[in-house]
Amino acid sequence: MEYRLLGSVRVRDADGQEVHLARPKHRQVLVALLASANRAVPAGHLVEHLWDGTPPRSARGNLKTYISALRRLLSPADPGAAPIETVGDAYRLVVRPGELDLLTFRDLVRQGRGALKAGDPRRGETLFQRALLLWRDDPFQGVPLTLLLQEIVTGLREERLGVFEDWADARLDLGLHAEVIGPLRECVRDHPLRERPWGQLMLALARDGRRADALAAFQELRTRLVEDLGVEPGQPVQRLHQRILSGDGDLFRGTAAAADAPGATNDGEQPVTPPPAPPAVPRQLPSGSPHFVGRERELSRLETWLNPPDGSPPAPVVAICGPPGAGKSALALHAAHRAETRFPDGQVYVNLRSAMPGVRRLDTGELIGRLLRTFGTPGSEVPPDVDEAASALRTILHGRRVLLLLDDASSIAQVGPLLPMTSGSTVLLTSRENLAPAAPASHVDLGPMPRDEAVAMLVRRFSAGGVGFSQKAVERLADLCDGFPLALHVAGARLASHSGWSADMLIEHLEDESSRLDELRTGEIGVRSSIAVSYTALADSGQALDREAAQAFRLIGLLRVPDLGLEAVAGLLDRPPRAAERVIERLFDARLVESPAPGRYTMHDLIRLYAQERAVDSEPVDRREAALRRVLGFLVATTGAAVRVIDPHRLHAGVPEAPQRPKTLRGRDEATRWLEREWPNLLTIVGQAWDADAATARLAVGLALNLQWHLAAQGYRHEMLWLGTRSLATARRLADRESEAQALAMVAMAHRLLNHDTEELKRLHELLDLCRELGDPHGELRALGNLASACLLMERPEEALRYADRQLAISRRVGSPVGERYALMMAGDAHLLLGSHDEAVATLRLALRRAREASDVMHEAMTLRRLGEAYLAAGDAVIARAHLLDSLAGFDACARGPQERSETLVALARSARMLGRLGEASEYVAEALRIARESGDRHDEGRALREQAELHGRG
């Protein structure tokens, strides 16, 4: 991709074709994301960028629509592959080096300023010139500027002006004073109160022999400042004025141009004798991998630390840490080669051998002795004491600029005496262990490669080796290798060594999880053996914590979940959370698990496969089953608590009691966040447990049934159908009739949301029969209410009224307030369809009173909507509108699902149309239609389309 912001906003795709951004909002979102390229921009900030602090109610929904549209524009063939990422409640536009002119501008400026500090104004001037040439016009041309976008433009103009001034300084240093006078005159004309370019102009004029003009320039600046601001020029300009007045000769000497002249001397003295040629220095870096690709973000950070652009000394300690097979050594070598000119006194490489199977690792004394000998200390003179030897090494390296690449450290203790090295030198470490404490400010946490980089690595290797492949095959192979460079390397080597194989053949072998680690091996190199080194170090350790961590590793491998919270880990290990945290953090330090967020842990797929192998080999079946039940028990308990906190008035499923304590959830918002965060894990672990032993399967069914109301509210229709169907089958297999009834209710609701009317009625009648057979009045009244609702959707009001009356009678008999409220709402709807307006209003008012008595915000909002529709039917749009606005506020307060909001918006559109507010009506119906189409509800979409047609006819 190619993005241009410094002028008219332009976007070109990978083929150089212009991407047409027709809508102003699309351009505004794009520039807001590009102005913070590669950083997550919260949705709230984007809303502020678009609407100047007065967003419409639908702002968040509109923003999602704009983001989706941008993804389609940037990647028409595969919007999911577009460079816009969703990061929680934020969005990030990923830009590669060279794609965005603003980032290229800033990179050139950074290099230019570094060159000036290093005493190289010629290179600095060239870099500044290249940076300024990127500006084609004022930034963001063609984009409507809100206040925040205007602030960004103002900041960019300031950046450009500062770079222009740096460019002028570089030209003055080079003796190009005559050439810079014209551009400086234009600058002070456009920025008459900015003192730095006035001072530069004064200096240029003085050096060009135009002393009077230089003094006149000062008087012009002084006049403007005094008249406009009431202040005198600053001290730097006043001192320059005095030096020009006094004819200070130093103003005209010592420019870089003169210094660069052949045979130049220092103020008439003898030419400086060049220093003697440096002695031979160690150049021990092994050659880098010919197939190295990607890791640009990490390389950029490493380059900043090893070769700071401002000319300051490099970081004394730089650490690259990551799990087995992440490519730490290859990255370190690549970065070291790129920075080697910064370390002219030597680049030393030592493999500390901590992850080499069957090879003793290098101890600290051996390491320092080797380094001393490298720099000329005879072996007989190497001090035997480690601290003394480290001091001797620092003495030798004092004043030198040396890079020590210590590859594959086992711990900080192994290299501790060398840290930190003397100023100007750097120790670059790689390790599977967490070495962040050794280099807190210069630490790279390396994980698997992003998919595009993994694909690029395979393509380069296959192309070089003449291996046949398709793009689809390479992408699948990258996924099967989990993005780990070691696995990718092994896969490439296997194909290269089997001339008759294609990528598709290797994929077929790797698809089988049980043999994947067997296939990812070539010669002595294999993914399994690489992971085994880290695991064995824990399992065979003399430390109890390490052995506990090894067992935790095995048990975590049993769970095929994206990640685990600390409480779930505690349940799995059957330990209190504090004790479980110590164990899991030890695994994190060993890089056998990752921690993407505080209290969250994940295991990469290939590592998980190895952990599963170790679990099957070392953990008895009953212990594995008990561990799975403990995690399920915790999740059942916590989901049950969460859904009741979120919606205390609903009739929730009765599920098995679990001995595990639920996570403490403080309020509705926290409960909702927990469910959303855990949703992928809940879905995965339930799927893993269906076919387990009876006790485990019952917990899986209970967990699924707990989620019914949450799934409905969030619009997870297909997931609800899958969970309900599997729960139904499992409950029948276990002969659990109560769970069967609850699963039938869940399946029926899923069919409702999926517009499967016939299937919904079928399941509801099954549910009604089963509840009557079980003597379950609560289940019966629930089935009757849902049958009434289904009949209303199919416009069968007489039948709906019969079901609602029966539900009302049972609810009052068994004392179910929620059932009574729902029955009254359904009866009110039925009366309205039958044309009994007064009876409908009376029934709905009773439902509203009951909802308010129970503080049931959702039922209150649902009843208000129905009352609003009743008043619309009677032609009273003013009262209807008031009820509908209150209803919409209620749905917002309880975060009800899309169906209720869409119906309310359609009714509001109708009320606005009746009141002659056609623009307002159009906004309501457009939002209703968007929600209906996003949720896939054809009933809602039909309502919105009919109202839209009415509105267009009226217009």
Buried (B, 14 or more C-beta within 10 A) or exposed (E): BBBBBBBBBBBBBEEEEEBEBEEEBBBBBBBBBBBBBBEBBEBBBBBBBBBEEEBEEBBBBBBBBBBBBBBEBBBEEEBEEBBBEEEEEBBBBBBBEEBBBBBBBBBBBBBBBBBBBEEBBBBBBBBBBBBBEBBBEEBBBEBEBBEBBEEBBEEBBEBBBEBBBBBBBBBBBBBBBBEBBEBBBEBBEEBBEBBBBBBBBBBBBBBBEBBEBBBEBBEBBBEBBEEEEEEEBEEEBBEBBEBBEEEBEEBBEEBBBEBEEEEEEEEEEEEEEEEEEEEEBBEBBEEBBEBBBBBEBBBEBBBBBBBBBEBEEBBBBBBBBBBBBBBBBBBBBBBBBBBBEBBEBBBBBBBBBBBEEEEEBBEBBBBBBBBBEBBEBEEEEBBEEBEEBBBBBBEBBEEBBBBBBBBBBBBBEBBEBBBBBBEBBBBBBBBBBBBBEBBEEBBBBBBBBBEBBBBBBBBBBBEEBEBEBEEEBBBBBBBBBBBBBBBBBBBBBBBBEEEEBBBBBBBEBBEEEEEBBEBBBBEEBBBBBBBBBBBEBBBEBEEEBBBBBBBBBBBBBBBBBBBBBBBBBBBBBEBEBEBBBEBBBBBBBBBBBBBEEEEBBBBBBBBBBBBBBBBEEEBEEEBBBBBBBBBBBBBBBBBBBBBBBBBEBBBBBBBBEBEBBBBEBEEBEBBBEBBEBBBEBBBBBBBBBBEBEEBBBBBBBBBBBBBBBBBBBBBBBEBBBBBBBBBBBBBEEBEBBBBBBBBBBBBBBBBBBBBBBEBBBBBBBBBBBBBEEBEBBBBBBBBBBBBBBBBBBBEBBEBBBBBBBBBBBBBBEEEBBBBBBBBBBBBBBBBBBBEBBEBBBBBBBBBBBBBEEBEBBBBBBBBBBBBBBBBBBBEBBEBBBBBBBBBBEBBEEBBBBBBBBBBBBBBBBBBBBBBEBBEBBBBBBBBBBBBBBBBBBEBBBEBBBEBBEBBEEEE
